[in-house]
Amino acid sequence: MDTRIKAGGLVLKNPVILASGTAGYGIELAPILDLNRVGAIVVKGLYPYERQGNPPPRLWETPCGLLNSIGLQGVGMRRFAEEYLPHLSQYDTHIIINACGEEDEEYVQVVKYFSKLPSVSGFELNLSCPNVREGGKCPAMWPRWSYEIVKATREVTEKPLWAKLTPNTSSLVEVASACQEAGADAVSLVNTYLAMAVDFRTRKSRLSTLFGGLSGPAIKPLALRAVYLVASSVDVDVVGIGGISSGEDLLEFLLVGAKAVQIGSITLREPAAAERILKEAVSLLEEEGYNNFNEIIGRFQGV
């Protein structure tokens, strides 16, 4: 089967992408997963500088999901370029930089820095980053703010530019539309849902912060709805994220309009899950008489 797919300005060998934050910087999985088998790797979020992240506890397992408050710990753009990128670029897959910023200008710094490196295929703007000037609010909650960041980064790169959006807004379709208008090649959705876990005995949060981000199978129905709403309302490629742990999950996201998907939390439990998910999806398509993934994208027929 021809597994190639076009998504967000890139031709991917298949629609399975490793999501940012759950696969490290890619090379950590190399002894377990053949990185040549995935369509792309979105590396762990990068700021212009190194970050320590939040103090522990930073993870709490929930029924059918995972609550995290990592705090975007990372090595920073220069250290990644020097220590990780040379190894990662040896693999035959697209490398996508997840660009972060505490201030709007920092997104531009990261994108501009990596744009000159040929081994980098494109960028995913993590518009869910807390902004220090705005009291911790994230840009993806508002269309205008998202537009401004995408527009500013679009001006410093010709490489594919994706915007990763938060579901914690009532304006998701409007935000996606603003990102498209500003020049985004795709939107990635959804990021984690804000949630919390409390300890009855201590009467405190089970995390070092009050809220965390919920991911995993628990959010899949919510993520499917978000992808469907955006894909059916906005003329921009959608990369689906949210609780994908099987080949059938992958196909469901393509059916409601996603061009590709990112797998995240399942990788923490099953590091080589990407290969299994791809094989399952291909087998299901062949059983139903399809020749490629493109034949089912956006073919959802409703009730």
N, C-alpha and C positions, 0 to 999 in steps of 0.2 A: 504493500500500500504506500502511496505517496503521502507522507505525513507532513509535508511542508505547508506553511501557513504564512500569510502576510498580516502583520499586526504593528500598528504604531510606527510605520516607516521602516520596519525591518522585515526581512524574510527569515523566518525561523525554521529550523529543520523539523520541529514539531511544536505543538502549542503548550508544552509543559515548561514552566519557568520556576526557578527557585526564588522564593520570596525573600525580600530584605528582612534581616533581623533573625531569621530562623536557620540560616545555613552559613553563618559566620561570614567570612570573606571568600567562601567557595572552596579554597584549598583544604580546609579542615575536613571536608567530606570526601576528598579525593581517594583516601585509602578504602572507602566503603562504597562510594557511588562513582560510576564512570561519568565524569562531567561532560564527556563528549556526547552523551546521550540526551542531554537536556537542551531545550531550545534556547535558553538564556539563563544567566545568573544575575540577579539583582543583589549587589553586595550590601552588607550591613551599612546602615546610614553613616555618612561622612560629613563632618563639619570641617571648617578650615583648620581646626585645632583639635587636640585630643580632649576627650571627656571621660570623667570617672563614672558618670551615671549615678543612679540612686543607691543609697545604702541598702543592704539586705534587711529583711526578706523582700525579694523582688518577684517571686513566682508563687502562685497558689493554684493548685489544680482544682477545677470545679467539675461537676457532672457534665460530661461531654464537652469539656472545654478547658482553657487555660487562661488564668488572669496574670498579666505581667505588668511590672512597673520598673523596667530596666533603666529607664531614663536616658536612652540613646547613648550608652557608653560606646566609645569608639577610639580608634587610633589616629584619627585625623587624616586629611587628604594627602599630606606629604609623606607621612610614614607608610600609608597604604600604597602609594605610588612606588615607593622605594623597596618595601619589604614584601608586599603581597602581589602586586600587579604583575611583576615579571614571571612569577610562577603560574599565576592564573591564566595569563595570556597564552600559555603553551597549549591550552585546550581549544578544541574546535567548537566553540560556542560563543554566543554574544555576551559581552560583559557590559552590564548596565550599572551606572553609578547612582546610588540613592543619595541625592543631595539634600542636606539639612541646613537649617539656619536658626539661630536665636534672634537674629535680626534679618530683615529682608535682603540686605546687601550680601549676606553670607552665602545665600543660594547662588548669587552671581559669581562670587569668588570661586566656589567649588566647580561650577559648570565651566567657567572660563579656564581654570587650571587644567581640567581634564580634557577639554576640547582639543587641545594640541596633541594628545596622545593617541596614535592610531589604533592601539589595542582596545580602546574604549569605544563601544558601539553607540551608546546613547545615555540618556539620563532619565531618572525618575525623581521628580521633585516631591519630597516628603512635606506636603503642605499641612500635615498634622503636627508639625513641630511647635511647641510652645514658644511664643514670642515674648522676649523679656521686656520690650518696650510697651507691650499691650497687656501686661499683667498675666502672662501665661496663656492667653487666648491663641488659637491656631488659625492660620490664614484660611484654611479650607472650609471654615464655617461661613464665610462670606464671599459672594461672587466677585465684588470689586477688588478685594484684597488678593484673592487668588489670581485674578486677571493681571494685576500689577506685577506679581512675582513671575508669572509665566512670561509676560511680555518682556520683562527685564532680562530674563535668562535667554529668551528667544533671540534677543539682540546680540548675544555673545557666542552663539553656537549655531551651526547648521546641522548638527547631528540630531537624531530623533529625540524628542522631548515628551516625556510622559508626566502627568500630574497625578500623584497618589492622594486620593480624597478620603476625608473622614465621613463616616455615616452619622456622626453626631451633630447633624444639622437638619433643619427643615427645608433647606434650600439646595439639596443635593443636585437636582437637575439644573437649576440655575447656575450653580458653581461649575458644573461640567460644561455647560454652554459658554460660560465666561472663559474657561480654560481653552476651549476650542477657538473662540474668537481671538484670544491672545496669541495663538500659534501652537498650541499643544497638538502633538500627533496622536496622543491617546490619553485616556484617563484610566488609572488603576483603582479599582474599588471592589471591596471596601477595606479600609484599615480597621483596626479594632474598635469595638463598642465600649464606651465608658461603663465601668461596672465596679462593684466593690465586694469585699469579703470581710466579715467581722467575726471576732472571737467572743462568744458569749461569756467565757470565764474571765478573760482579761478586760472585756468591754472595750477593746481596741481593734483597729484594723489589722488584718492578717498580713498586710503589706506595710512597708515603711512609709507609704504615702496613703492618702485617703482613698483615691481612686486608682484603678488600673485599667488595662485594655483587655477585653475579652476576645479570645479567638478560638478556633477549633470547630468541630461539628455543630456545636450549639448555635453558632451564628449563621450556618449555611442557609437556612430558609430566608433569613433577613437579607443576606448578601445576594441571593438569587433575585429577590424582589428589587433590590437596588440596581443590580445590573440590568434587569429587564426595563425598569423605568428610564434609566439613562439611555440605554441602547435604542429604545423605541421612541425617544424624544429628542435626542441630540445626534447630529451627524458627525460623530467622532468615534474612533476605535475605542473599544472597551476591553481592558484586561481584567478578568474576573478573579476575585480573591475571597476566600471565606469558607473554611471548613472542608476543603476538598481533600478527600482521603481515598478515593477510588476512581476507576476509569469511568464509571457511570456518573459520578459527581462531575467530572470534567466535561462529559458530553452534555449534561444538563445546563451547565453554564454557557457552553457554545450555543445550545439550542435557543436560549433566551437572548442571545445577541453578542456574547463575548467573542473576541477574535482569538484569544489565548487565555491561559489561566496561570496563576501563581499558587504554588503549594507552600504552606508554611508550617503550622503546628504539627502536622503529621510527621514532618522531617525530624522533629525533636524526639519523637517516639520510635520512628522507623527511618533512619538516615537515608536508606536507599529507596524510599517510597516512590520517588520520581519515575524510576524505571518500571516498577510494578504498575503504577497508575497508567503510564503510557501503553504498556502491553495490554492491560485490561481494556482500555479505550479502543485500541486497534482491533482487538478480538470482537468487541461488541459491534463495531461498525461493519466488520466483515460478515458477521452473522446476519446483519440486517441488509446486506447487499450494497453498502456504500463503498465508494472507491477512494475517498479522501475526507478530511475533516471539513473542508469548505462546503460540502454538500448539506451539512446540517446547521451551519451557522445562521442564527436568526430565523429558523424554520418553526419556531414555537407557534402553535395554532390556537392557544387559549382554551377556553372551556368548550 
